[in-house]
Amino acid sequence: MKGGDAIAKMPPWPGDVSVLVGAPKARTSQPNVTEGGAVYYCPWHLGNNSCTPIEFDSGKGSRTEYLNGTMEQMEFKSLQWFGATVRSHGSSILACAPLYSWRTNKDEPEREVVGTCYLSVNNFTKFVEYAPCRSDLNSARGQGYCQSGFSAEFTKSGRVLLGGPGSYFWQGQVLSATQDAIEESYYPEYLIVEVKGQLQTRQAHLNADDSYLGYSVAVGEFSGDATEDFVAGVPKGNLTYGYVTILNGSDIRPLCNFSGEQMASYFGYAVAATDINSDGLDDLLIGAPLFMEKTEDGRVQEVGRVYIYLQKPYGMESSPSAVLTGHQEFGRFSSAIAPLGDLNQDGYNDVAIGAPFGGKAQQGVVYVYNGRRDGLHPKPSQVLQGQWPASQMPDFFGFALRGAKDLDGNGYPDLIVGAFGVDTAMVYRYALFCRAEVAKCTQTSFTYHGKGDRGF
């Protein structure tokens, strides 16, 4: 799960909250498609952990068409990783297949990994495809290897934001459109469609090749207007130091950049925006899971780091307000960052940070950090780990995180943790227990398991 678990309100229990789980290696009923991937709908009812697949693609296989008098396979949906990215907004769900390929309309057959997404609107009543990189700008110099949907997010207004890190010789690209425009432009008979009002970044100088713009995306308000802006990670840009750019949500022009401090640390691998110091302004968190530091004996070890940028009334500063550094070698701390909302009800939003190779058996660890007036507390308030025996294969617990939604209706936001190595998504339900002067969040867990063929 690159994007991991999402949460949405949907039928058949109006008003209830359910869980969506991406399974990019799931086997499907689509004809002649191998491991096409799926998204599972998991009703939130204690004692019921059954999940059913959502038919975004109506069970269709790869499309074929006559081209120059010959029947040609135009799409390649095997191993497309559908469900690698899943997001929800109200009654809408976005699910993407970043490794989806098509043949192109050229006389000579060329198979290009452009990626595609499906949008479900109005509680599963309509499904439309959104493949903005399936265009005439094909080949590596255009959008031929875009992998749109590698990252994705919804704005608060429901606008769709996609990252396509492979466009323009892997310079990368960010694309955005409203749901209404995507619906209106959808014609299932056509492979290439124009989406009105679509915003997208363009090709830059060749020095920007192999930068991976759009490897990660997030949304937040950083320009002082009423429109949310786009945050995009560029982990191989800036001579591999990496950087993160904030783009205006109205016209996608660059607003500001934040640069990494260490080469090849993958600064920008994960990004998140939330107000952690309760000043009414969104703050920025950036992950660099390959960050390395020296030990006391002079040895260099990879530990990962999160950079925290607090927004000021006058704007953003180029240097971080604080950093959080991992402690376990090769734990990949900061591979996932998820805003959680206010877990302990102290008026400050909290954050979860994943280290999918952390822990004694490298099963994965999730750290919960509480917000406060000057940012995040430097020490985690909780450390979560998978509750199952260690296996030979990595569990990847904490590789995908989603929070800030109250699943059980108790007034406290809950957390979903994906562990695709063991086909599992765990839900942590939070409640507050007061002990003298200390208010501490404790959790009970509820687990959705795959069946070995889902790729949860």
Secondary structure, DSSP 8 states (H G I E B T S, - for coil): --S--EEEE-TTSTT-EEEEEEETT---SSTT-SS-BEEEEEE-BTTB---EE--TTTT----EEEETTEEEE-EE-TT--BTSEEEEETTEEEEEETT-EE--SSSS---EE--EEEEEETTTTEEEEE-TT-SSS-STTTTTT--TTSEEEE-TT--EEEEETTHHHHTBEEEEE-HHHHHHH--TT-S----TT-EE-----GGGTT--BTSEEEEE--SSSSS-EEEEEETTTTTTT-EEEEE-TTT--EEEEEE-SSTTS-TTSEEEEE-SSSSSS-EEEEEETT-EEE-TTS-EEE--EEEEE--BTTB--SS-SEEEE--STT--TTSEEEEEE-SS-SSS-EEEEEETT-STTS--EEEEE-EETTEE-SS-SEEEE--S---SS---TTSEEEEEE-SSSSSS-EEEEEEGGGTEEEEEEEEEEEETTEEEEEEEEEEEE--SSS--
